[in-house]
Amino acid sequence: MRNEKQIRINYKPLWKMLIDREMTKGDLRKMTQIAASTFTKMTNNENVSLDVLARISIALECGLDDIVEIER
């Protein structure tokens, strides 16, 4: 029997950080070389790979918990 509870992730902390740093999603895309389609997924709070999140964290010099929020 499958567990019906899904973990949901949102990226509100990332979007707030970009605003605070006066950066656009386009700026971040250029820094990280992440595809536009991946940013679309993130805008829609869809899951992306850990590699993507790690690249963003490295580029922004922050931790994963600074860019994602787990909803229960």
Beta strands, then each sheet from edge to edge (+ up, - down):
strand 1: 8-10
strand 2: 69-71
sheet 1: 1+ 2-
end
